[in-house]
Each structure stands twice: as C-alpha cells, then as structure tokens.
Amino acid sequence: MGRQSPWSLAIGGMFALAVAVGIGRFVYTPILPFMVEALGLSKGQAGWIASANYAGYMIGALGASSPRLKGSRRAWMICALLICVVTTIAMGHLDDVWTFMVMRFIGGVASAFAFVYASALVVERLIQLQRGGLSAVHFGGVGVGITLSALIVTGAVWSGGDWRDQWFGAGAASIIAAVLVFFLVPEHEGEAVVHEKAVFKPGLFPLILAYGLFGFGYIITATFLMAIVRDTETARQLAPVIWLVVGLAGAPSVALWMWVSRRLGVLNTYALACLAEAIGVSASVLWVSPASLIVSGMLLGGTFIALTALGLVAARTFTTGDPRQVVGWMTAAFGFGQIVGPTFAGSLYDISNSFLPSSLVAVAALLISSVMVYRIALRNS
C-alpha cells in the first residue's frame, strides 16, 4: 500500500483508545452513582465491579505481552475493540453484581489487548514515519473518550434516560469510533511479523513497581470521584461538569507533559506529574467543596493519561526488541494496582463511611512512585 498519513494513523489510534479506555473502562465512573441509587448497591459492591474490570485488564495485558501470540497486531486490536463494544452494551441488559463483574472482567481483558496492540502498532508506525510526536494524539484518545462519556451520561440524564440508557449510549458511540479505527488504521505489509524477544536493561523493574503504585494511587479517585461529588450536597449538581472537566483536561495533557519532558527529561516529568496528581487526589477529600472537586477533576484528567504515556515511553528506553512485551508488563503492573484500589476503597468506605482514609493511602502511593522514579532519573543522569 502507499505511504500512510501519520495524522490519520494518530487519529485512528486516538479513537481506538477512546473506545477501549476512555469509554470502555471509564464510563463506569459517571454511570456508577446512578447504578448505586437504582439498584441499591453498596460502595463495596461498586468497588468489586470496578476491580473485576481491572483484574481483566491485568490478565489481558499479560496475555497481550506474550511473544507467542502470532498474527496481525491490527487484527488483534480490531477484535478487542469489538469485544469492548459488546461488553459495554451488555452492561445495560444486566441487573446483578455477579453478572456485572463477569461482563466488566471480559471488557477489561479486551481493553488491555486493545490498548497494548494499538499503542505498540500506532506508536511504532509513527516512529517509522518520523512523526513520533503525534503519539500524543494517540494517547489523547483516553481523554476524548472520557469527554464523550460525560456528554453521553449528561445527555441521557437530561432526556430522562436511566443508567441502562447511559450504557447503551456509550455502546453506540463506541460502535462509531470502532468503525473509524477500522478505516484509519489499515493493514500494511509485514504486520504479521513477530519482533525479536525483548532485552531488559537495569532500571526497568523499579520503574514497573513505581508504575504499579501509580495505578493504585490514581484509580480510587478515578473510580469514585463522581460518587464523592454526588455525596456532597453543595456539588451534587456539578457531577456532569466535573467529569467533563476530567476529559477536557485529559485530551491535551499528553502533549503538554511531553513538551515538559523535552526540557526536564521523561523520568523527571513523570515524578513531577505524580506530585500534581497527589495534590488532585488530596483535593477530592481534604477540603471538599465545589471548587476543590473541580480542581481535583482537572488535576486527575490533566495527569493520569499523561503519566500512563510517560511511564510507557520511559520503559521503552530500558528495553530493546518487541515493544509489546514492555508495554504488557508495565500495563500488568498498572492493572494490579487498579485491582486493589477500588475494592480497598469501597470496602473501607462501608466501614468508615468516608473515602478519606483510602484516598490518603492513594496519596502516599503516588508520592512513593514519584520519589522512586526521581531516584531512577538521578541514577541515569
């Protein structure tokens, strides 16, 4: 085939992450309060449903990173996106905790496969086209998906729809985005070739651990921020706005933090962004008000997507060979942190009736992650 447009490729990757992550994983956050109210779920049960998704995500990341998987990376990506669409729509047809958990688990596996394959495929092709900077557009898809999910949930509420309609609307948007991916990220010669086995360099494994702490540190707020907002009488009506702020802050965040990284270095920038996120998590529970919750949403959206990308970019410098392997291992560590976070926070809420204790533990995890990566930067300077 002819020379591929780097912009169409980057935009295709953006829509892939919008389906797999922005909607497939995070639409649960704005829909969660409506499900809790309609079905009488406890915060602990809500946490278990979220953790099932992240457990699937971790297992999917490990599976996608295996060098034994053969065939076209694009084919794996497209199949995973289709499963993300199906599981998103299916959530609107279910009504009990166990089936919710099963469906979110399957969706989590598909989400990880889509993320790993889309990221390895799109970023590698952009580098081959000498347009690696456009990877910021690709990773910005998470913020785009979150923004879409906020608009879908808000639209459903304003039109009188319930939580089921919100899932159906998210599924419809996912179908459109997945079709765009199909046309914008075409197959090309040599795509079925499996790259050589990865070789890891010293420094990678502490980075993987720090990445896992980041996964735990951000996910409690990312899962329960809307529940916190709706539990706050003075901010309850701002719920759709705050989640929209998360998405709008997230969409350009990768480009912004990548710009910072060109001046400070990727590892130092990661450490700085972790500090900013810790402030955002603190703002959601230490001085709860409409203003602090907006700040929390802005700092959450403005950091966690970029941190995800910065961690993967940093890990790539510590390895050679097939990028799927390092992306998969990093994503698995990240996923493990995400599994623990919602269950921990939801269960602790049922005991203490507050997200404050679990959020403070999350802040500590983010600070430790920041310090660990800063120390790695010092050793490699």
C-alpha positions in Angstrom: 0.0 0.0 0.0 1.0 3.6 -0.4 2.6 5.9 2.2 0.2 6.2 5.2 -0.8 9.6 6.5 0.7 9.9 10.0 -2.2 12.1 11.1 -4.9 9.6 10.0 -2.9 6.9 11.9 -2.6 9.0 15.0 -6.4 9.9 14.9 -7.2 6.2 14.4 -5.2 5.4 17.5 -7.0 8.1 19.3 -10.3 6.6 18.5 -9.0 3.1 19.5 -8.1 4.3 23.0 -11.3 6.3 23.2 -13.3 3.0 22.8 -11.0 0.7 24.8 -10.1 3.0 27.7 -11.9 6.4 27.7 -15.4 4.7 27.3 -14.7 1.0 27.8 -13.1 1.5 31.2 -14.0 4.9 32.5 -17.7 5.4 31.5 -18.4 3.3 34.6 -17.3 6.2 36.8 -20.1 8.7 35.8 -22.7 5.9 35.5 -21.8 4.4 38.9 -23.8 6.8 41.1 -27.0 6.1 39.1 -26.5 2.4 39.3 -25.9 2.6 43.1 -29.1 4.6 43.5 -31.3 2.5 41.2 -30.0 -1.0 42.3 -29.2 -0.3 45.9 -25.5 -1.2 45.6 -23.1 -0.6 48.4 -19.8 1.2 47.8 -18.1 -2.2 48.4 -20.1 -3.9 45.7 -19.3 -1.0 43.3 -15.7 -1.4 44.1 -15.8 -5.1 43.4 -17.4 -4.4 40.0 -14.6 -1.9 39.2 -11.9 -4.3 40.4 -13.3 -7.1 38.2 -12.7 -4.8 35.2 -9.1 -4.1 36.3 -8.4 -7.8 37.0 -9.4 -8.5 33.4 -7.2 -5.6 32.3 -4.2 -7.1 34.1 -4.7 -10.5 32.7 -5.3 -9.1 29.3 -2.1 -7.1 29.5 -0.1 -10.2 30.4 -1.7 -12.1 27.6 -1.1 -9.4 25.0 2.5 -9.1 26.0 3.3 -12.7 25.2 5.7 -13.2 22.4 4.0 -16.4 21.5 0.9 -14.6 20.1 1.1 -14.6 16.3 -0.7 -12.9 13.6 -1.6 -9.3 12.7 -1.5 -6.8 15.5 -4.2 -4.8 13.8 -6.5 -7.9 13.7 -6.0 -8.4 17.5 -6.7 -4.7 18.1 -9.9 -4.7 16.0 -11.2 -7.9 17.6 -10.5 -6.5 21.1 -12.4 -3.2 20.2 -15.4 -5.2 19.1 -15.5 -7.1 22.4 -15.2 -3.7 24.2 -18.3 -2.5 22.3 -20.3 -5.7 23.0 -19.5 -5.7 26.8 -20.3 -2.0 27.1 -23.8 -2.5 25.5 -24.3 -5.7 27.5 -24.0 -3.8 30.8 -27.3 -2.1 30.1 -29.0 -5.5 30.0 -27.8 -6.9 33.3 -29.0 -6.3 36.8 -27.0 -8.1 39.5 -23.5 -7.7 40.9 -22.1 -11.1 39.7 -23.0 -10.7 36.1 -21.8 -7.1 36.2 -18.4 -8.4 37.4 -18.2 -11.1 34.7 -19.0 -8.6 31.9 -16.6 -6.0 33.3 -13.9 -8.6 33.6 -14.3 -9.6 29.9 -14.3 -6.0 28.9 -11.2 -5.4 30.9 -9.3 -8.2 29.1 -10.4 -6.7 25.7 -9.5 -3.2 26.9 -5.9 -4.3 27.7 -5.5 -6.1 24.4 -6.7 -3.1 22.5 -4.5 -0.7 24.5 -1.3 -2.8 24.2 -1.8 -3.6 20.5 -3.0 -0.2 19.5 -0.1 1.5 21.3 2.6 -0.8 20.0 1.2 -0.7 16.5 0.4 3.1 16.2 3.4 4.4 18.1 5.9 2.2 16.2 4.4 3.2 12.8 4.6 6.9 13.8 8.2 6.5 14.7 8.9 4.7 11.3 7.2 7.7 9.6 9.4 10.1 11.7 6.3 11.6 13.4 6.7 10.2 16.9 5.4 13.4 18.4 1.9 12.5 17.1 1.8 9.8 19.7 0.3 12.5 22.0 -2.7 12.5 19.7 -3.0 8.7 20.1 -2.8 8.7 23.9 -5.1 11.7 24.0 -7.9 9.3 22.9 -8.4 8.4 26.6 -9.4 12.0 27.3 -11.5 12.1 24.2 -13.4 9.0 25.4 -13.9 10.4 28.9 -15.3 13.6 27.4 -17.7 11.6 25.2 -18.8 9.6 28.2 -19.5 12.7 30.2 -21.6 14.1 27.3 -23.4 10.8 26.8 -24.3 10.4 30.5 -25.4 14.1 30.7 -27.5 13.8 27.6 -29.2 10.6 28.9 -30.0 12.4 32.2 -31.4 15.5 30.5 -33.5 13.3 28.2 -35.0 11.4 31.1 -33.0 8.2 30.5 -31.8 5.9 33.2 -28.4 4.1 33.8 -29.2 1.5 31.2 -29.7 4.1 28.6 -26.3 5.6 29.6 -24.6 2.2 28.9 -26.5 1.9 25.5 -25.5 5.4 24.5 -21.8 4.7 25.4 -22.1 1.5 23.3 -23.5 3.4 20.3 -20.6 5.9 20.5 -18.1 3.0 20.7 -19.5 1.4 17.5 -19.0 4.6 15.6 -15.5 5.1 16.9 -14.5 1.5 16.2 -15.6 1.8 12.6 -13.4 4.9 12.3 -10.5 2.9 13.6 -11.1 0.2 11.1 -10.7 2.7 8.2 -8.0 4.9 9.7 -5.6 2.2 10.8 -5.3 -0.1 7.8 -3.3 -3.3 7.5 0.1 -3.0 5.9 2.8 -5.3 4.6 4.8 -7.1 7.3 2.3 -6.5 10.1 2.1 -10.2 11.0 5.8 -10.5 11.7 6.6 -11.1 15.3 9.5 -8.9 16.5 12.6 -10.2 18.3 12.4 -11.0 22.0 12.8 -8.0 24.3 16.0 -7.4 26.3 15.6 -5.5 29.5 18.1 -3.1 30.9 18.8 -2.2 34.6 16.3 0.3 36.0 13.2 -1.2 34.3 11.9 -3.3 37.2 11.9 -0.4 39.8 10.1 1.6 37.1 7.5 -1.2 36.8 6.9 -1.2 40.5 6.5 2.6 40.6 4.0 2.3 37.7 2.0 -0.2 39.7 1.9 2.3 42.7 0.7 5.0 40.3 -2.1 2.6 39.1 -3.2 2.2 42.8 -2.8 5.9 43.5 -5.0 7.3 40.8 -7.7 4.7 40.4 -9.6 5.3 43.7 -10.3 8.9 42.6 -10.9 7.9 39.0 -13.5 5.3 40.1 -15.2 7.1 42.9 -14.9 10.8 42.1 -18.5 11.1 40.9 -19.7 9.2 43.9 -17.9 11.8 46.1 -19.4 14.6 44.1 -23.0 13.2 44.4 -22.5 12.6 48.1 -21.5 16.3 48.5 -24.7 18.3 48.7 -23.2 21.6 47.5 -21.6 19.9 44.5 -24.2 17.3 43.5 -25.5 19.3 40.5 -21.9 19.7 39.2 -21.4 16.0 38.6 -21.7 16.1 34.8 -19.5 19.2 34.7 -16.7 17.7 36.8 -16.4 14.6 34.8 -16.4 16.7 31.6 -13.5 18.7 33.2 -11.6 15.4 33.7 -12.0 14.6 30.0 -11.2 18.1 28.7 -8.1 18.3 30.9 -7.1 14.8 29.8 -7.3 15.2 26.0 -4.3 17.7 25.6 -2.5 16.5 28.7 -0.1 14.1 26.9 1.0 16.8 24.5 1.6 19.2 27.4 3.6 16.8 29.6 5.5 15.5 26.6 6.5 19.2 25.9 7.7 19.4 29.6 9.6 16.1 29.2 11.7 17.5 26.3 13.0 20.1 28.8 13.2 18.1 32.1 13.5 14.5 30.8 10.8 11.8 30.8 11.6 10.4 34.2 11.7 13.8 36.0 8.5 14.8 34.3 6.8 11.6 35.4 7.9 12.4 39.0 6.5 15.9 38.7 3.2 14.8 37.3 2.8 12.2 40.1 3.2 15.1 42.6 0.5 17.0 40.8 -1.8 14.0 40.8 -1.3 13.5 44.6 -2.5 17.1 45.1 -5.6 16.4 43.0 -6.4 13.2 45.0 -6.0 15.2 48.2 -8.3 17.9 46.9 -11.1 15.4 46.5 -11.2 14.5 50.2 -9.4 17.0 52.4 -11.3 20.2 51.6 -14.5 19.0 49.9 -16.3 21.9 48.1 -17.4 22.6 44.5 -14.1 24.4 43.8 -11.9 21.7 45.2 -13.7 18.9 43.3 -13.3 20.8 40.1 -9.6 21.2 40.9 -9.4 17.5 41.7 -11.1 16.6 38.3 -8.7 19.0 36.4 -5.6 17.5 38.1 -6.8 14.0 37.7 -7.6 14.3 34.0 -4.5 16.5 33.4 -2.1 13.9 34.8 -3.2 10.3 34.8 -3.4 9.9 31.0 0.0 11.6 30.6 1.5 9.6 33.3 0.3 6.4 31.6 2.1 7.5 28.4 5.2 8.9 30.2 5.6 5.6 32.0 5.5 3.6 28.8 7.8 6.0 27.0 10.3 5.7 29.9 10.1 1.9 29.9 10.8 1.8 26.2 14.2 3.3 26.9 15.0 0.5 29.2 14.4 -2.3 26.7 15.1 -3.3 23.1 13.1 -5.6 20.9 9.3 -6.2 20.6 7.6 -3.2 22.3 4.5 -5.4 23.2 6.5 -7.1 26.0 7.5 -4.0 27.9 4.1 -2.4 27.2 2.4 -5.5 28.5 4.5 -5.8 31.7 4.0 -2.2 32.5 0.3 -2.4 31.9 0.1 -5.5 34.0 1.7 -3.8 37.0 -0.5 -0.8 36.4 -3.5 -3.1 36.3 -2.6 -4.9 39.6 -2.6 -1.5 41.3 -6.0 -0.8 39.8 -7.5 -4.1 41.0 -6.5 -3.4 44.6 -7.6 0.2 44.7 -11.4 0.2 44.1 -12.0 -2.9 46.3 -9.9 -1.4 49.1 -11.6 2.0 48.9 -15.1 0.6 48.6 -14.7 -1.8 51.5 -13.1 0.8 53.7 -16.0 3.2 52.8 -18.5 0.7 54.0 -16.7 0.6 57.4 -15.8 4.3 57.8 -18.5 5.9 55.6 -15.7 8.0 54.0 -13.3 7.9 51.1 -10.8 9.9 53.2 -8.7 7.0 54.6 -8.3 5.2 51.3 -7.6 8.4 49.4 -4.8 9.3 51.8 -3.2 5.9 51.2 -3.5 6.6 47.5 -1.7 9.9 48.0 1.1 8.1 49.8 1.4 5.6 46.9 1.7 8.5 44.4 4.3 10.2 46.5 6.3 7.0 46.8 6.0 6.4 43.0 7.3 10.0 42.4 10.3 9.6 44.6 11.2 6.2 43.1 11.1 7.5 39.6 13.1 10.6 40.6 15.8 8.3 42.1 15.9 6.3 38.9 16.4 9.6 37.0 19.3 10.6 39.2 21.0 7.2 38.7 20.7 7.5 35.0 21.7 11.2 34.7 
